[in-house]
């Protein structure tokens, strides 16, 4: 990670108070960057790609673990994505922070009772960097994982806004009633 360096420009300033103030700003930016794992003068280095994504299932639960041959580092965050399409057009993203594993609870059947297969991939990213190349479960061609449980998502009737259709049920319309209260603030004398 590089640092902000005003160098010769700072030395050319004749006014000592201005030079001192700019030096303090440079130090503050560099200290903040090191604590946030952010490069103050550009993108941080992209972490190396993961070596593997492992998936184990039990009923509706999926245990995903990541293999990354770098030391645990507060500057590297991990992300797992899952989708029902191997090209991941609209993946669900799970941020793991610095952890290299998670347990997901996923529905195993569609509204119609058809078994759902999931595809998984993961990647590492540092704050202020590009994401590393995603690694699929199963290698270059993602491998489908079918869960063994009986959970399915069932659309419930809605009392909120919007509509939804499925299993012959449809959501409600409108926003309903909301109690509005004036904000609490200082009292004002209003002339009459």
C-alpha positions as CSV (number, residue, x, y, z in Angstrom):
1,X,0.0,0.0,0.0
2,X,1.4,3.4,-1.0
3,X,1.3,6.5,1.1
4,X,0.5,10.1,0.4
5,X,3.8,12.0,0.1
6,X,3.8,15.7,-0.5
7,X,7.7,15.6,-0.5
8,X,9.4,18.5,-2.2
9,X,6.1,20.4,-2.6
10,X,5.8,20.6,1.2
11,X,9.4,21.7,1.6
12,X,8.9,24.6,-0.9
13,X,6.2,26.2,1.3
14,X,7.9,29.1,3.1
15,X,5.2,29.8,5.7
16,X,6.0,27.4,8.7
17,X,2.4,27.3,10.0
18,X,1.1,26.2,6.6
19,X,3.9,23.7,6.1
20,X,3.2,22.2,9.5
21,X,-0.6,22.1,8.9
22,X,0.0,20.3,5.6
23,X,2.4,17.8,7.2
24,X,-0.2,17.0,9.9
25,X,-2.9,16.5,7.1
26,X,-0.5,14.1,5.2
27,X,0.2,12.2,8.4
28,X,-3.5,12.0,9.3
29,X,-4.5,10.7,5.8
30,X,-1.7,8.1,5.9
31,X,-2.7,6.9,9.4
32,X,-6.3,6.7,8.5
33,X,-5.5,4.8,5.3
34,X,-3.4,2.2,7.3
35,X,-6.2,1.7,9.8
36,X,-8.9,1.3,7.1
37,X,-6.7,-0.8,4.8
38,X,-7.3,1.8,2.1
39,X,-4.7,3.2,-0.2
40,X,-4.8,7.1,0.1
41,X,-3.5,7.6,-3.4
42,X,-5.2,5.0,-5.4
43,X,-6.7,1.5,-5.4
44,X,-5.4,-1.0,-2.9
45,X,-3.8,-4.1,-4.3
46,X,-6.3,-6.9,-5.2
47,X,-5.8,-9.9,-2.9
48,X,-4.8,-13.2,-4.6
49,X,-7.7,-15.4,-5.7
50,X,-9.0,-18.2,-3.4
51,X,-7.6,-21.7,-3.9
52,X,-11.0,-23.4,-3.4
53,X,-14.6,-23.3,-2.3
54,X,-16.0,-26.3,-0.4
55,X,-19.7,-27.0,0.2
56,X,-21.3,-29.5,2.5
57,X,-25.1,-29.9,2.9
58,X,-27.4,-31.3,5.6
59,X,-31.1,-30.8,5.0
60,X,-31.7,-27.1,4.3
61,X,-28.3,-26.1,5.7
62,X,-25.2,-25.4,3.5
63,X,-21.8,-25.1,5.1
64,X,-19.4,-23.2,2.8
65,X,-15.7,-23.0,3.6
66,X,-13.1,-21.1,1.7
67,X,-9.4,-22.1,1.2
68,X,-7.1,-19.1,0.9
69,X,-3.4,-19.6,1.2
70,X,-2.7,-16.2,2.8
71,X,-2.5,-15.4,6.5
72,X,-5.7,-14.1,8.1
73,X,-5.7,-10.4,7.6
74,X,-8.1,-7.7,8.7
75,X,-7.6,-6.1,5.2
76,X,-9.1,-9.0,3.3
77,X,-12.9,-9.6,3.3
78,X,-14.6,-12.7,1.9
79,X,-17.8,-13.0,-0.1
80,X,-19.9,-16.0,-1.0
81,X,-22.4,-15.8,-3.8
82,X,-25.2,-18.4,-4.6
83,X,-27.6,-18.5,-7.5
84,X,-29.9,-21.1,-9.2
85,X,-28.2,-20.3,-12.5
86,X,-24.6,-21.3,-13.1
87,X,-23.9,-18.0,-14.9
88,X,-24.8,-16.1,-11.7
89,X,-27.0,-13.4,-13.4
90,X,-28.5,-12.2,-10.1
91,X,-26.5,-13.8,-7.2
92,X,-27.3,-13.5,-3.6
93,X,-24.1,-12.1,-2.0
94,X,-23.1,-13.0,1.6
95,X,-20.4,-10.9,3.2
96,X,-18.3,-13.0,5.6
97,X,-16.0,-10.2,6.8
98,X,-12.6,-11.9,7.6
99,X,-14.2,-15.3,8.2
100,X,-13.5,-18.1,5.7
101,X,-16.7,-20.0,6.4
102,X,-20.5,-19.7,6.9
103,X,-23.6,-21.7,7.2
104,X,-26.5,-20.8,5.0
105,X,-30.1,-21.8,5.4
106,X,-31.7,-22.1,1.9
107,X,-35.1,-23.3,0.7
108,X,-34.8,-26.6,-1.0
109,X,-38.0,-26.4,-3.2
110,X,-39.7,-23.8,-5.3
111,X,-43.3,-22.7,-4.6
112,X,-44.4,-25.5,-6.9
113,X,-42.5,-28.1,-4.8
114,X,-39.7,-28.7,-7.4
115,X,-36.3,-29.3,-6.0
116,X,-33.9,-26.3,-6.3
117,X,-30.2,-26.7,-7.2
118,X,-27.7,-24.0,-6.2
119,X,-24.4,-22.9,-7.6
120,X,-21.8,-21.3,-5.3
121,X,-18.7,-19.1,-5.9
122,X,-16.6,-16.9,-3.6
123,X,-13.9,-14.3,-3.8
124,X,-11.7,-12.1,-1.7
125,X,-11.6,-8.3,-1.7
126,X,-9.7,-5.6,0.2
127,X,-11.4,-2.3,1.0
128,X,-10.5,0.0,-1.8
129,X,-9.5,-2.7,-4.2
130,X,-11.0,-4.6,-7.1
131,X,-12.4,-8.1,-6.2
132,X,-10.2,-11.1,-6.9
133,X,-11.3,-13.4,-9.6
134,X,-14.3,-15.5,-8.3
135,X,-13.7,-19.2,-7.7
136,X,-16.6,-21.6,-8.4
137,X,-17.5,-24.6,-6.4
138,X,-16.6,-27.4,-8.7
139,X,-13.9,-25.6,-10.6
140,X,-14.1,-23.7,-13.9
141,X,-17.6,-25.1,-14.6
142,X,-19.8,-24.6,-11.5
143,X,-21.2,-27.8,-9.9
144,X,-24.8,-27.8,-8.9
145,X,-25.7,-28.6,-5.3
146,X,-29.2,-30.0,-4.5
147,X,-30.2,-29.8,-0.9
148,X,-32.0,-32.7,0.8
149,X,-34.6,-30.9,3.0
150,X,-38.2,-30.1,2.5
151,X,-38.4,-26.4,3.0
152,X,-40.0,-24.4,0.3
153,X,-40.8,-20.7,0.0
154,X,-44.6,-20.0,0.0
155,X,-45.9,-16.6,-0.9
156,X,-48.1,-15.2,1.9
157,X,-50.9,-12.7,1.3
158,X,-49.6,-9.1,1.6
159,X,-51.1,-6.2,3.5
160,X,-48.4,-3.8,2.2
161,X,-47.8,-2.2,-1.1
162,X,-47.3,-3.9,-4.4
163,X,-48.6,-7.2,-5.7
164,X,-47.2,-10.7,-6.1
165,X,-48.7,-13.8,-7.7
166,X,-48.0,-17.4,-6.9
167,X,-50.0,-20.4,-5.8
168,X,-53.2,-18.5,-6.6
169,X,-52.5,-15.8,-3.9
170,X,-52.1,-12.2,-4.6
171,X,-50.7,-9.4,-2.5
172,X,-52.5,-6.3,-1.3
173,X,-52.5,-2.8,-2.7
174,X,-51.5,0.6,-1.2
175,X,-49.4,1.6,1.7
176,X,-52.0,1.3,4.4
177,X,-52.3,3.8,7.2
178,X,-49.2,5.2,8.9
179,X,-49.4,7.4,12.0
180,X,-47.5,10.5,11.4
181,X,-46.2,12.6,14.3
182,X,-44.6,16.0,14.0
183,X,-40.9,16.0,14.8
184,X,-39.9,17.0,18.3
185,X,-37.9,20.2,18.3
186,X,-37.5,23.5,20.1
187,X,-40.6,25.5,20.8
188,X,-41.1,28.5,18.6
189,X,-43.0,31.6,19.4
190,X,-45.3,32.3,16.4
191,X,-46.7,35.8,16.3
192,X,-50.5,35.8,16.0
